[in-house]
Amino acid sequence: MSDQHPLSGLYIHIPFCKTKCPYCDFYSKTSTSLIPEWLQAVKKEALLYRDQFSSFDTLYLGGGTPTVLDETELTALIEYLFKTFCFAPDAEITIEANPNDITREKLTVLRTLGVNRVSLGVQSFDEQDVAFLRRRHAVEDSVSALKLISASSFTSTGIDLIYGIPGQTMAAWRATLNQAVSFQPEHISCYQLTMAEGTAFWERQEEGLMRLPEEEESENLFLTTSRFLEENGYLHYEISNFARGEENRSRHNQKYWQHVPYLGLGPSAHSFQDGKRWWNVRSIKKYCASLEEGRAPVEGSEQLSAEQFALESLYLGLRTRDGIDLARVRSSHITDTVLPQLLKDDYVKIIGARVVPTKKGFLVADQLPLMFV
């Protein structure tokens, strides 16, 4: 199987946080009491897929908050994965981190284990914004963590930021961006705050207690972000992602956008291979119980039809600066009518043999693929 899928990605969902952010809809629990049981279950799940996914060139530890695990737990997890699966010599190994989990000792252990990429959940360098988001760190924690990471010789440092926060001014957001680039991270992700159903922020919005920026203000924030980071040497390679050069793109995340096979281990983790997508149960206890009984903890699956695969490829491709292959736009109606209009309206441009979204195209990324159907 390794010859068929030599560039697969491995994702581990670590569903533990010390506190739950009011905007987050990723599956996690604030109690850490189940970490030992979860760790044993992940090892069992890995064995189930050893022959189906035997070779990887990326490993991504996400969550939740992976750095909630202590050095012993992180060592046990990563060493087991390397013992069970085959990884390319130049594998990209990423861990998401919370600023006030970062210590010199933990970073040393991570480097020893082969982790070469740290993605730090800063979210903002403005104290008011950090407080609004109810993060468990302060701005000074982010600054201290970035200095420690910089001194630890990781191949790549990433900073995650959030904009469109109620009450956030353009000046405050630009100041956050300015401070972020002052650390010269290889990667910056900028996510617009959304209200996911079921979160605490969703409930507050439903009660009329908070409001996101209007569409025009949101567009202005997005375009300002893109211009600012490009002016500071960053490549806007996906709607929310910026890299300091092609070589610093997230190799792992690109697998999702390009339909490259990936395996997800842990509660709520998703996997994809040969046009089939499946996902695990969204419960630590059910996840562990399934594996204790020797069963894969899969909650559901779908086999993409050729039409679904094509539409997904359009949707994912038009969210990136790589766009889609012009040869895939086969309909004469599209090539003769739709595409010229999209070019005229500056939603896309043609570069070589590819249809590539413009900044304006990024702004309507959800509707753009439907115009090609």
VOLODO-327661 format. One record per residue (C-alpha): x negated, y, z; residue in three letters. Coordinates in steps of 0.02 Angstrom, whole numbers, padded with zeros to 5 digits, always signed. Layout:
! VOLODO-327661
XYZALA...
! end
This chain:
! VOLODO-327661
+00000+00000+00000MET-00145+00118+00031SER-00186+00121-00154ASP-00007+00171-00196GLN+00000+00311-00069HIS-00179+00373-00043PRO-00129+00550+00005LEU+00011+00521+00130SER+00032+00634+00281GLY+00062+00579+00460LEU+00169+00685+00577TYR+00188+00652+00764ILE+00334+00734+00853HIS+00287+00773+01033ILE+00457+00818+01109PRO+00401+00902+01270PHE+00400+01085+01320CYS+00376+01170+01488LYS+00518+01289+01444THR+00646+01294+01303LYS+00640+01448+01190CYS+00816+01517+01161PRO+00796+01521+00970TYR+00721+01348+00946CYS+00825+01204+00876ASP+00683+01077+00864PHE+00713+00928+00977TYR+00622+00942+01143SER+00647+00918+01330LYS+00575+01021+01472THR+00544+00872+01585SER+00377+00786+01557THR+00419+00632+01660SER+00447+00524+01505LEU+00276+00561+01426ILE+00200+00391+01475PRO+00351+00295+01408GLU+00355+00402+01249TRP+00169+00373+01219LEU+00189+00185+01227GLN+00339+00195+01110ALA+00242+00297+00980VAL+00107+00164+00980LYS+00238+00030+00948LYS+00318+00132+00808GLU+00147+00157+00726ALA+00125-00032+00716LEU+00291-00050+00624LEU+00226+00057+00481TYR+00044+00003+00477ARG+00065-00096+00316ASP+00187+00025+00233GLN+00080+00180+00265PHE-00099+00128+00289SER-00195+00281+00227SER-00179+00467+00267PHE-00274+00626+00233ASP-00175+00736+00354THR-00120+00715+00534LEU-00005+00846+00610TYR+00037+00849+00795LEU+00195+00954+00813GLY+00338+00977+00932GLY+00393+01027+01054GLY+00227+01082+01124THR+00087+00956+01091PRO-00032+01045+01208THR+00083+01002+01354VAL-00006+00833+01346LEU-00162+00829+01454ASP-00333+00780+01390GLU-00312+00597+01438THR-00143+00583+01350GLU-00205+00671+01193LEU-00357+00556+01188THR-00251+00400+01206ALA-00133+00456+01067LEU-00261+00513+00938ILE-00382+00369+00967GLU-00240+00244+00945TYR-00185+00324+00782LEU-00362+00315+00714PHE-00375+00133+00768LYS-00209+00088+00686THR-00216+00186+00523PHE-00349+00231+00396CYS-00389+00416+00378PHE-00488+00501+00240ALA-00660+00565+00295PRO-00605+00744+00259ASP-00434+00727+00340ALA-00348+00887+00396GLU-00299+00861+00579ILE-00186+00995+00652THR-00116+01027+00824ILE+00015+01156+00871GLU-00029+01246+01031ALA+00046+01364+01158ASN-00072+01506+01210PRO-00071+01472+01397ASN-00106+01286+01374ASP-00274+01327+01296ILE-00430+01296+01400THR-00610+01275+01349ARG-00603+01095+01413GLU-00450+01049+01312LYS-00524+01125+01154LEU-00685+01027+01180THR-00586+00865+01193VAL-00485+00906+01037LEU-00642+00943+00936ARG-00720+00780+00996THR-00564+00687+00940LEU-00581+00760+00764GLY-00447+00896+00771VAL-00505+01032+00651ASN-00354+01146+00638ARG-00260+01236+00779VAL-00093+01322+00747SER-00060+01443+00890LEU+00118+01496+00933GLY+00083+01681+00965VAL+00251+01744+00895GLN+00209+01926+00935SER+00074+02040+01003PHE+00208+02156+01073ASP+00252+02125+01256GLU+00432+02180+01231GLN+00457+02056+01088ASP+00372+01915+01185VAL+00487+01948+01333ALA+00641+01953+01221PHE+00594+01783+01147LEU+00570+01718+01326ARG+00401+01646+01287ARG+00306+01575+01435ARG+00148+01667+01386HIS+00098+01850+01386ALA+00005+01944+01249VAL-00157+01933+01347GLU-00140+01742+01347ASP-00132+01743+01157SER-00286+01854+01145VAL-00384+01745+01268SER-00332+01585+01177ALA-00384+01652+01007LEU-00554+01702+01076LYS-00579+01527+01149LEU-00523+01444+00986ILE-00639+01555+00884SER-00786+01506+00994ALA-00745+01321+00977SER-00789+01306+00792SER-00626+01236+00722PHE-00619+01232+00533THR-00456+01329+00531SER-00356+01436+00652THR-00174+01474+00617GLY-00064+01605+00699ILE+00126+01588+00701ASP+00227+01749+00710LEU+00413+01795+00715ILE+00492+01952+00644TYR+00669+02020+00630GLY+00686+02020+00820ILE+00830+02129+00881PRO+00759+02296+00936GLY+00593+02267+00847GLN+00533+02421+00753THR+00436+02417+00591MET+00292+02504+00680ALA+00288+02368+00813ALA+00290+02230+00682TRP+00150+02312+00582ARG+00049+02326+00743ALA+00073+02139+00773THR+00017+02100+00596LEU-00133+02215+00616ASN-00186+02130+00777GLN-00162+01958+00699ALA-00278+01994+00552VAL-00408+02070+00671SER-00442+01891+00729PHE-00470+01838+00547GLN-00371+01675+00559PRO-00377+01563+00407GLU-00187+01545+00408HIS-00038+01651+00461ILE+00144+01596+00463SER+00278+01731+00476CYS+00453+01668+00511TYR+00608+01776+00511GLN+00710+01749+00669LEU+00866+01647+00633THR+01010+01597+00744MET+01021+01408+00737ALA+01187+01337+00793GLU+01179+01265+00968GLY+01037+01374+01030THR+01053+01502+01170ALA+01030+01645+01045PHE+01168+01575+00935TRP+01287+01580+01083GLU+01238+01759+01124ARG+01267+01810+00943GLN+01438+01724+00942GLU+01483+01824+01098GLU+01430+01984+01012GLY+01285+02013+01132LEU+01147+02020+01000MET+01131+02054+00815ARG+00999+02016+00685LEU+00939+02152+00565PRO+01049+02193+00415GLU+01003+02121+00244GLU+00913+02278+00182GLU+00808+02290+00340GLU+00766+02105+00331SER+00710+02122+00150GLU+00603+02271+00196ASN+00520+02174+00337LEU+00485+02028+00219PHE+00410+02137+00082LEU+00308+02239+00206THR+00239+02077+00280THR+00191+02009+00110SER+00108+02171+00051ARG+00014+02197+00214PHE-00059+02022+00221LEU-00104+02019+00036GLU-00192+02186+00057GLU-00290+02104+00198ASN-00348+01957+00093GLY-00210+01829+00121TYR-00128+01726-00015LEU+00062+01722-00001HIS+00078+01541-00056TYR+00249+01495+00018GLU+00392+01603+00079ILE+00334+01602+00260SER+00151+01555+00240ASN-00010+01649+00203PHE-00185+01580+00183ALA-00355+01665+00177ARG-00400+01581+00012GLY-00334+01427-00079GLU-00439+01313+00029GLU-00348+01368+00187ASN-00172+01319+00133ARG-00091+01193+00250SER-00127+01030+00161ARG-00001+00939+00270HIS+00146+01057+00242ASN+00118+01055+00055GLN+00161+00870+00057LYS+00339+00914+00109TYR+00355+01040-00033TRP+00281+00923-00164GLN+00373+00761-00120HIS+00211+00677-00068VAL+00244+00528+00049PRO+00237+00564+00235TYR+00271+00465+00393LEU+00348+00543+00547GLY+00331+00458+00717LEU+00427+00510+00872GLY+00606+00560+00916PRO+00692+00659+00775SER+00541+00640+00658ALA+00575+00626+00470HIS+00486+00517+00342SER+00484+00508+00152PHE+00423+00378+00028GLN+00474+00321-00147ASP+00624+00437-00154GLY+00690+00377+00014LYS+00704+00489+00167ARG+00740+00427+00342TRP+00745+00505+00515TRP+00733+00447+00694ASN+00857+00462+00837VAL+00859+00631+00924ARG+00838+00561+01099SER+00681+00511+01194ILE+00772+00377+01293LYS+00857+00299+01140LYS+00693+00309+01044TYR+00598+00217+01181CYS+00737+00089+01206ALA+00740+00044+01021SER+00554+00014+01015LEU+00557-00083+01178GLU+00677-00202+01087GLU+00562-00208+00935GLY+00679-00106+00824ARG+00634+00046+00719ALA+00718+00198+00801PRO+00796+00255+00636VAL+00959+00352+00649GLU+00994+00376+00464GLY+00924+00371+00287SER+00959+00423+00109GLU+00895+00367-00061GLN+00882+00518-00174LEU+00961+00498-00346SER+00865+00563-00497ALA+00978+00716-00496GLU+00952+00749-00310GLN+00764+00728-00328PHE+00760+00851-00473ALA+00863+00981-00380LEU+00756+00962-00223GLU+00599+00983-00328SER+00669+01144-00400LEU+00719+01208-00228TYR+00551+01166-00149LEU+00445+01222-00297GLY+00530+01391-00310LEU+00487+01426-00127ARG+00301+01422-00170THR+00185+01528-00277ARG+00150+01372-00381ASP+00329+01371-00445GLY+00387+01235-00564ILE+00325+01161-00727ASP+00403+01251-00875LEU+00421+01083-00963ALA+00549+01031-00833ARG+00666+01170-00890VAL+00736+01071-01035ARG+00909+01145-01063SER+00919+01263-01212SER+01049+01364-01117HIS+00922+01395-00979ILE+00773+01430-01092THR+00873+01540-01211ASP+00986+01631-01088THR+00951+01605-00902VAL+00762+01615-00902LEU+00750+01775-01006PRO+00874+01859-00888GLN+00778+01801-00733LEU+00618+01868-00810LEU+00703+02033-00851LYS+00773+02049-00675ASP+00600+02010-00602ASP+00653+01854-00506TYR+00522+01746-00592VAL+00370+01762-00704LYS+00283+01638-00817ILE+00102+01599-00779ILE+00024+01475-00899GLY+00146+01331-00910ALA+00236+01368-00747ARG+00388+01468-00692VAL+00335+01559-00535VAL+00447+01658-00415PRO+00408+01842-00385THR+00426+01927-00215LYS+00603+01971-00268LYS+00629+01788-00312GLY+00569+01736-00139PHE+00706+01847-00066LEU+00841+01743-00153VAL+00752+01575-00137ALA+00910+01482-00086ASP+01007+01538-00240GLN+00867+01537-00369LEU+00860+01348-00401PRO+01047+01341-00435LEU+01021+01455-00584MET+00915+01320-00666PHE+01043+01182-00649VAL
! end
